[in-house]
Amino acid sequence: MVAQGWWFILEMAGACLVPSIMQGVQATWCLLLLCLLVRLVCLLRVPEWSKHTCCLVAGFYILYHFFTLNMIWVVLLSLKCYVVLFLCRHQRYRGIFLSITTLIYLLLGEMHMVDALNWHRMRGAQMLVVMKAVSLAFDIDNGRIESLPSPVQFMGYIYFIGTVVFGPWISFEQYLKALNGNKMERRWIKKVMLSLLNSLGCLVVSTCIAPYIFPFIIPVYTKRLLNKKGEKRKRIRDLAVSKPLNIELPRSMVDVVSSWNIPMSSWLNRYVFKNALQLGKLPAILLTYGASALLHGLSFHLGAVLLSLGLVTYTEHVLRKKLATVLNACVLSRKCTECQHQHKSAVWVVLINLSFTFLAIFHLAYLGALFDGDGDEEEGYGMRHTIDKWTELGWAGHWLTLTCWLIHKVI
């Protein structure tokens, strides 16, 4: 048995672990090298415009490295964004107007203005351009930024080498801070190396280990250990992108959607949800998830999943809010920090929260069942695939959501 175990580990290392790491390094070494070079330039005492130009040139090169001549569609989108901002520089609603124009551009592309396969490969980069430009427009409208940046500042921000391909989204203020960041100290280098090792580790686990090990061995950790790991992660990184523990063992679906992609969640909350709150909470939530679906591409299965997530999170939120009021207990979607609830850690309170954790895990499995590899992942799964898959599952997740909403109404 032991010999078979060692044979399995050696076989996995040769067939999957090493090739996955090599492919990961080959895909990112150029990007990492350019990030380092730009970082060195930003440490020099040179005019600020030269730093913006360096970011622009490096971003152009890395886009060409990943997308070749198809990068022209990303460039055209960024140029269009600046032209719109410049023409509307004396208007009050730059953010709304730019959101509409970029939406039209993306819809035209999704309707096969460009070859579908190439368009979908550029989707992430175009999403980042839209998020950066729209956030800049709203920040100018709200007075967070005094005036429209110059063309070289704007393009440097859009093509910032650290975020232009894989993200995450950062605000214009964060971009300016990055240009004038701290020196490359030993602590900074240690953070970079730890982040790189963690990234490669996640790649190896998701590609090689999880499909074989997790069905047989499910490690159980105590809540205290998980919290310690989460606190350590916050100390190591300056820019948190995700909180995996909140996704694998969530308190609620609200925790899942806010921890999956923290920068994007922040962007949607700041520039979509808060601006749409005047329409009502449920319409604002649905509009926020709708905006997320459009940013991710005009795909039926993604739209169905994201809108279903909106309904699930809203229903769970209102139900747990009412339960917390009626029971006077800490059972809200988000963990209480400073509250006046009488019951905080009683056994029945823990059991209620644990029940919602299992419910969130079920919803994740139910919604994730659509991504089973039967469809064309590059061009998106079709409507038939989505409906057939949920029909096979008896629409169980949607029926549970309706049941929770009815319980909320009865209470």
Backbone torsions as a table, in degrees:
resi	resn	phi	psi	omega
1	MET	NA	-44.3	178.9
2	VAL	-63.8	-41.3	179.2
3	ALA	-62.6	-38.8	177.9
4	GLN	-65.5	-36.7	178.5
5	GLY	-63.9	-45.4	179.0
6	TRP	-65.5	-37.5	178.0
7	TRP	-63.1	-40.4	179.6
8	PHE	-63.6	-42.6	-179.7
9	ILE	-64.7	-44.4	179.5
10	LEU	-65.3	-39.4	178.7
11	GLU	-64.3	-42.9	179.1
12	MET	-65.1	-39.9	-179.8
13	ALA	-63.0	-42.7	-178.3
14	GLY	-76.3	-34.0	-174.2
15	ALA	-92.7	-21.6	-173.5
16	CYS	-134.7	-51.4	-173.7
17	LEU	-59.0	-56.7	-177.8
18	VAL	-63.6	-47.9	178.5
19	PRO	-60.5	-37.3	-180.0
20	SER	-65.4	-43.7	179.1
21	ILE	-64.8	-42.9	179.6
22	MET	-62.8	-42.9	178.3
23	GLN	-65.5	-38.3	177.1
24	GLY	-63.0	-43.1	178.9
25	VAL	-66.8	-43.1	179.1
26	GLN	-61.6	-34.0	-178.3
27	ALA	-76.7	-23.9	-171.9
28	THR	-117.7	-8.9	-172.3
29	TRP	-61.8	-39.1	-179.9
30	CYS	-64.8	-43.2	178.2
31	LEU	-62.2	-43.7	-180.0
32	LEU	-64.9	-39.6	179.2
33	LEU	-64.3	-43.8	179.1
34	LEU	-66.2	-36.6	175.7
35	CYS	-59.6	-41.6	178.8
36	LEU	-65.3	-43.6	-180.0
37	LEU	-63.3	-43.8	178.5
38	VAL	-64.0	-38.1	177.7
39	ARG	-61.3	-41.5	178.4
40	LEU	-65.3	-40.5	178.4
41	VAL	-63.3	-39.6	-178.9
42	CYS	-67.3	-20.1	177.8
43	LEU	-81.6	-15.0	-179.2
44	LEU	-77.0	155.5	176.7
45	ARG	-88.0	77.7	-179.1
46	VAL	-123.7	161.1	178.2
47	PRO	-56.7	149.1	-176.1
48	GLU	-63.5	-34.4	-178.9
49	TRP	-61.8	-30.5	179.4
50	SER	-70.7	-31.5	176.2
51	LYS	-67.6	-42.6	177.4
52	HIS	-62.1	-40.8	179.5
53	THR	-64.5	-39.8	178.5
54	CYS	-61.9	-42.9	177.8
55	CYS	-62.9	-40.1	-179.6
56	LEU	-64.1	-48.2	-178.1
57	VAL	-64.4	-45.0	179.9
58	ALA	-63.0	-40.7	178.7
59	GLY	-64.5	-41.0	176.6
60	PHE	-59.6	-44.9	-176.8
61	TYR	-64.6	-44.1	-175.6
62	ILE	-70.8	-31.1	174.3
63	LEU	-63.8	-42.0	178.0
64	TYR	-66.0	-36.6	179.8
65	HIS	-61.1	-39.1	-176.8
66	PHE	-90.2	-35.1	-171.5
67	PHE	-118.3	-1.9	-175.3
68	THR	50.5	-137.1	-173.8
69	LEU	-71.2	-13.6	177.1
70	ASN	-66.5	-13.0	177.3
71	MET	-61.3	-15.8	-178.4
72	ILE	-58.3	-30.6	-179.5
73	TRP	-72.2	-31.2	174.4
74	VAL	-71.0	-40.9	179.6
75	VAL	-64.1	-44.6	179.2
76	LEU	-61.5	-38.6	178.3
77	LEU	-64.0	-43.6	179.9
78	SER	-65.7	-39.9	177.2
79	LEU	-64.0	-42.3	178.7
80	LYS	-60.9	-42.4	-180.0
81	CYS	-60.2	-44.5	-178.2
82	TYR	-69.5	-38.4	178.3
83	VAL	-61.0	-43.2	179.3
84	VAL	-63.9	-44.3	178.7
85	LEU	-63.0	-38.5	-179.8
86	PHE	-67.8	-43.2	-179.5
87	LEU	-68.3	-27.2	-178.7
88	CYS	-103.2	19.9	-173.0
89	ARG	-63.6	-20.6	179.8
90	HIS	-103.3	6.1	-179.3
91	GLN	-94.4	167.3	-177.0
92	ARG	-95.6	-24.2	-172.4
93	TYR	-114.3	55.0	179.7
94	ARG	-63.7	-41.2	-176.2
95	GLY	-61.6	-46.3	-179.3
96	ILE	-66.0	-44.8	-178.0
97	PHE	-64.7	-42.1	179.2
98	LEU	-66.7	-36.8	178.1
99	SER	-60.6	-41.8	-179.1
100	ILE	-67.1	-44.7	-177.5
101	THR	-67.9	-38.9	177.7
102	THR	-69.6	-33.9	176.7
103	LEU	-62.7	-42.6	178.0
104	ILE	-61.2	-43.5	179.4
105	TYR	-60.5	-45.4	-178.2
106	LEU	-67.7	-38.6	178.7
107	LEU	-64.9	-38.9	177.3
108	LEU	-63.0	-40.9	177.8
109	GLY	-66.2	-40.2	179.5
110	GLU	-65.8	-28.3	179.1
111	MET	-87.5	30.8	170.0
112	HIS	68.3	34.3	166.7
113	MET	-64.4	-29.0	177.3
114	VAL	-121.6	156.9	175.6
115	ASP	-51.0	126.9	-171.2
116	ALA	-58.1	-42.9	-176.7
117	LEU	-63.6	-47.3	179.8
118	ASN	-67.5	-37.9	179.9
119	TRP	-62.2	-42.4	-178.1
120	HIS	-72.0	-27.3	175.6
121	ARG	-69.2	-28.0	179.3
122	MET	-91.5	0.6	-172.8
123	ARG	-56.8	-43.5	-178.8
124	GLY	-62.3	-44.6	179.9
125	ALA	-64.6	-39.5	-180.0
126	GLN	-70.3	-35.0	176.2
127	MET	-60.0	-41.8	179.5
128	LEU	-65.3	-39.1	177.2
129	VAL	-61.0	-46.7	-179.3
130	VAL	-62.4	-46.2	-178.5
131	MET	-62.5	-42.0	179.4
132	LYS	-66.2	-47.7	-176.8
133	ALA	-65.6	-44.4	-178.9
134	VAL	-66.3	-41.8	178.3
135	SER	-63.3	-38.8	177.2
136	LEU	-62.8	-43.0	-179.9
137	ALA	-61.9	-45.8	179.6
138	PHE	-67.2	-36.2	178.2
139	ASP	-65.7	-34.5	175.3
140	ILE	-68.6	-42.4	178.2
141	ASP	-60.6	-38.8	-176.4
142	ASN	-85.3	-5.2	178.4
143	GLY	86.5	4.6	177.6
144	ARG	-67.7	-31.4	174.8
145	ILE	-119.8	131.2	-169.5
146	GLU	-67.7	-42.8	-176.1
147	SER	-149.7	170.5	179.3
148	LEU	-65.3	127.6	177.9
149	PRO	-62.6	160.0	176.5
150	SER	-68.0	163.1	-179.7
151	PRO	-55.0	-41.0	-177.9
152	VAL	-70.7	-33.8	176.0
153	GLN	-67.0	-44.4	-179.4
154	PHE	-62.7	-47.6	-177.9
155	MET	-69.3	-33.7	175.1
156	GLY	-62.1	-39.5	177.5
157	TYR	-66.9	-46.8	-178.3
158	ILE	-62.8	-41.7	-174.9
159	TYR	-102.2	22.0	178.8
160	PHE	-54.4	123.7	-168.9
161	ILE	-60.1	-29.0	-177.5
162	GLY	-73.8	-14.5	-174.3
163	THR	-134.9	-4.4	-167.7
164	VAL	-68.3	-29.7	-176.3
165	VAL	-103.1	-56.0	-174.1
166	PHE	-103.4	-4.5	-177.5
167	GLY	81.6	-164.5	4.2
168	PRO	-83.9	175.7	173.5
169	TRP	-66.7	138.0	171.5
170	ILE	-131.6	152.6	178.8
171	SER	-77.1	166.5	178.7
172	PHE	-62.7	-35.2	178.0
173	GLU	-65.0	-40.8	177.8
174	GLN	-65.8	-35.2	177.5
175	TYR	-63.0	-45.1	179.5
176	LEU	-63.7	-37.2	177.1
177	LYS	-66.0	-35.5	179.4
178	ALA	-65.4	-35.0	178.4
179	LEU	-67.1	-29.5	-178.7
180	ASN	-116.5	41.9	-175.8
181	GLY	-73.7	-179.9	-180.0
182	ASN	-72.2	166.4	179.5
183	LYS	-69.3	161.6	-178.6
184	MET	-78.6	82.7	179.6
185	GLU	-85.5	170.8	179.4
186	ARG	-60.8	-35.7	179.7
187	ARG	-64.5	-40.0	179.7
188	TRP	-66.4	-43.3	179.3
189	ILE	-63.1	-38.9	178.7
190	LYS	-63.0	-40.2	178.1
191	LYS	-62.1	-43.0	-179.4
192	VAL	-62.6	-45.8	-178.8
193	MET	-65.5	-40.4	178.3
194	LEU	-64.3	-40.6	178.5
195	SER	-64.5	-41.0	178.8
196	LEU	-64.2	-44.6	179.2
197	LEU	-64.6	-39.8	177.7
198	ASN	-63.3	-39.4	179.6
199	SER	-64.1	-47.3	178.2
200	LEU	-64.4	-36.0	177.6
201	GLY	-63.6	-43.5	177.8
202	CYS	-63.6	-38.2	178.1
203	LEU	-62.5	-44.5	-179.0
204	VAL	-66.7	-43.3	-179.1
205	VAL	-62.6	-47.6	-176.6
206	SER	-69.3	-30.7	-175.9
207	THR	-89.4	-42.0	-169.6
208	CYS	-111.8	-38.8	-169.4
209	ILE	-91.1	-49.4	-174.4
210	ALA	-56.0	-45.2	-177.6
211	PRO	-62.5	-21.0	-176.4
212	TYR	-106.5	-38.1	-171.8
213	ILE	-87.7	-46.0	-171.1
214	PHE	-61.4	-32.7	176.9
215	PRO	-64.1	-19.6	-176.7
216	PHE	-107.3	-35.6	-176.3
217	ILE	-126.6	114.3	178.4
218	ILE	-113.2	103.7	-177.8
219	PRO	-67.7	139.4	179.5
220	VAL	-113.2	122.8	179.6
221	TYR	-112.9	154.6	174.9
222	THR	-80.0	157.7	-179.5
223	LYS	-61.8	-35.0	-178.7
224	ARG	-64.1	-42.0	180.0
225	LEU	-65.6	-40.7	178.9
226	LEU	-62.0	-42.5	179.6
227	ASN	-63.3	-39.1	178.6
228	LYS	-62.9	-42.3	178.7
229	LYS	-63.8	-40.7	179.7
230	GLY	-63.6	-40.7	178.6
231	GLU	-65.7	-38.7	179.1
232	LYS	-63.8	-39.0	-180.0
233	ARG	-62.1	-40.3	-179.5
234	LYS	-64.0	-35.6	-178.6
235	ARG	-73.5	-31.1	-176.0
236	ILE	-74.8	-39.6	-171.4
237	ARG	-104.9	142.4	172.7
238	ASP	-83.4	-34.8	-178.0
239	LEU	-120.1	102.0	179.9
240	ALA	-78.0	129.1	-179.7
241	VAL	-104.1	-33.5	-177.9
242	SER	-154.4	159.0	174.9
243	LYS	-125.4	87.0	-173.7
244	PRO	-57.4	-35.5	-177.5
245	LEU	-66.5	-32.8	177.1
246	ASN	-71.7	-16.3	179.5
247	ILE	-93.2	-42.4	-178.8
248	GLU	-71.5	-39.1	178.2
249	LEU	-128.7	74.2	-172.3
250	PRO	-80.0	148.5	170.1
251	ARG	-74.6	-33.8	-177.9
252	SER	-159.6	169.6	174.7
253	MET	-68.8	-25.4	175.0
254	VAL	-62.1	-41.2	176.2
255	ASP	-63.0	-38.6	-178.9
256	VAL	-62.7	-52.4	-174.1
257	VAL	-69.3	-28.0	179.6
258	SER	-85.3	-16.6	-178.4
259	SER	-102.8	-12.9	-176.0
260	TRP	-65.2	-49.4	178.3
261	ASN	-142.3	92.8	-170.7
262	ILE	-62.2	-46.3	179.2
263	PRO	-61.2	-42.1	179.9
264	MET	-68.5	-39.0	176.5
265	SER	-60.3	-41.0	177.4
266	SER	-64.2	-41.7	179.5
267	TRP	-63.4	-46.8	-179.7
268	LEU	-63.6	-39.4	-179.9
269	ASN	-67.3	-42.8	-175.1
270	ARG	-76.2	-40.7	-170.3
271	TYR	-106.2	-12.0	178.7
272	VAL	-117.0	-59.5	-173.8
273	PHE	-60.8	-50.2	-176.8
274	LYS	-66.3	-33.8	177.9
275	ASN	-74.6	-20.4	-178.1
276	ALA	-99.7	-2.3	-176.5
277	LEU	-61.0	-26.7	-179.9
278	GLN	-64.1	-16.9	177.8
279	LEU	-83.5	-12.0	-174.4
280	GLY	116.3	157.1	-173.7
281	LYS	-68.4	-47.3	-179.6
282	LEU	-64.4	-46.9	175.4
283	PRO	-59.2	-36.8	179.4
284	ALA	-65.4	-40.5	178.7
285	ILE	-64.7	-47.1	-179.6
286	LEU	-64.2	-37.8	177.6
287	LEU	-65.7	-37.8	179.1
288	THR	-64.8	-46.6	178.9
289	TYR	-69.5	-32.0	174.9
290	GLY	-63.9	-42.1	176.9
291	ALA	-62.7	-40.0	177.3
292	SER	-62.6	-41.1	179.3
293	ALA	-63.4	-40.8	179.8
294	LEU	-68.1	-37.2	177.5
295	LEU	-65.7	-35.1	-179.8
296	HIS	-79.2	-9.0	176.9
297	GLY	118.5	153.0	-177.9
298	LEU	-78.7	76.2	-178.0
299	SER	-124.7	128.6	-175.3
300	PHE	-61.0	-44.4	-174.8
301	HIS	-68.3	-35.9	177.1
302	LEU	-68.1	-43.5	177.6
303	GLY	-61.2	-41.7	179.7
304	ALA	-64.0	-42.5	179.8
305	VAL	-65.4	-46.5	-176.4
306	LEU	-68.8	-40.9	177.4
307	LEU	-67.8	-36.0	174.6
308	SER	-63.4	-39.8	175.8
309	LEU	-59.8	-39.7	178.4
310	GLY	-61.1	-44.4	179.0
311	LEU	-66.7	-40.8	-179.3
312	VAL	-64.2	-48.5	-177.5
313	THR	-65.6	-39.6	178.8
314	TYR	-64.5	-47.3	-178.5
315	THR	-62.0	-44.0	179.0
316	GLU	-63.4	-41.3	-178.4
317	HIS	-61.7	-49.8	-176.5
318	VAL	-69.3	-35.6	178.5
319	LEU	-65.4	-47.7	-177.5
320	ARG	-70.4	-30.6	176.3
321	LYS	-64.8	-42.2	179.2
322	LYS	-69.2	-40.1	177.3
323	LEU	-61.5	-40.4	179.5
324	ALA	-63.2	-36.1	179.2
325	THR	-72.6	-46.3	-177.3
326	VAL	-68.0	-43.4	-176.6
327	LEU	-88.7	-11.1	-176.8
328	ASN	55.3	49.7	-173.7
329	ALA	-135.8	159.1	179.9
330	CYS	-82.8	77.5	179.6
331	VAL	-125.9	23.8	178.8
332	LEU	-68.8	165.7	179.8
333	SER	-61.3	-38.1	176.2
334	ARG	-104.0	145.1	-177.7
335	LYS	-63.1	133.6	179.7
336	CYS	-68.3	141.0	175.7
337	THR	-106.4	-61.2	175.5
338	GLU	-128.1	101.0	-176.3
339	CYS	-133.1	168.4	179.8
340	GLN	-105.2	16.0	-179.8
341	HIS	-64.6	139.1	-179.1
342	GLN	-74.3	-39.9	-177.4
343	HIS	-103.9	115.9	-175.3
344	LYS	-112.9	-43.9	-174.3
345	SER	-134.4	26.0	176.8
346	ALA	-66.7	159.9	-176.7
347	VAL	-59.2	-44.1	-177.7
348	TRP	-68.1	-28.9	175.3
349	VAL	-67.5	-44.3	177.6
350	VAL	-60.9	-41.0	-179.1
351	LEU	-66.0	-37.7	177.4
352	ILE	-64.1	-47.3	179.3
353	ASN	-63.8	-37.8	178.7
354	LEU	-65.8	-37.0	177.7
355	SER	-61.7	-41.6	178.7
356	PHE	-70.1	-29.4	174.3
357	THR	-63.4	-47.3	177.6
358	PHE	-62.9	-36.7	177.9
359	LEU	-64.4	-40.2	178.2
360	ALA	-65.5	-41.1	177.9
361	ILE	-62.6	-39.9	177.8
362	PHE	-62.2	-45.1	179.9
363	HIS	-62.4	-38.7	178.0
364	LEU	-62.5	-43.9	178.7
365	ALA	-66.3	-39.4	-178.0
366	TYR	-65.7	-47.5	179.8
367	LEU	-72.1	-34.2	-180.0
368	GLY	-72.4	-15.3	179.7
369	ALA	-63.3	-20.1	178.3
370	LEU	-67.9	-28.2	-175.8
371	PHE	-95.2	65.3	-173.6
372	ASP	-105.8	4.7	176.9
373	GLY	87.6	0.5	179.9
374	ASP	-78.4	-23.5	-178.8
375	GLY	-99.6	-172.9	178.4
376	ASP	-91.3	101.9	-174.4
377	GLU	-67.7	-27.1	-179.8
378	GLU	-69.6	-40.9	-176.5
379	GLU	-103.7	0.5	177.4
380	GLY	93.6	151.7	177.2
381	TYR	-80.7	147.8	-176.9
382	GLY	-85.1	175.1	179.5
383	MET	-62.3	-41.7	-178.0
384	ARG	-61.1	-43.4	179.3
385	HIS	-59.7	-44.5	-177.7
386	THR	-64.0	-49.3	-177.6
387	ILE	-66.4	-42.3	179.4
388	ASP	-61.8	-42.1	-177.8
389	LYS	-65.9	-44.8	179.7
390	TRP	-70.0	-30.9	175.9
391	THR	-65.2	-41.3	176.4
392	GLU	-58.4	-35.0	-178.6
393	LEU	-88.6	5.1	177.7
394	GLY	69.8	18.6	-178.2
395	TRP	53.7	35.8	-172.6
396	ALA	-59.9	-42.6	-179.1
397	GLY	-63.5	-39.0	179.7
398	HIS	-70.3	-38.6	177.1
399	TRP	-65.0	-38.7	176.8
400	LEU	-64.0	-40.6	178.0
401	THR	-62.8	-43.3	177.1
402	LEU	-62.5	-39.9	178.4
403	THR	-62.4	-43.2	178.0
404	CYS	-62.5	-39.2	179.1
405	TRP	-66.2	-39.5	178.0
406	LEU	-66.0	-39.5	177.1
407	ILE	-61.7	-42.3	177.4
408	HIS	-58.9	-42.1	-179.1
409	LYS	-68.1	-40.5	-179.9
410	VAL	-65.2	-42.2	179.2
411	ILE	-63.2	NA	NA
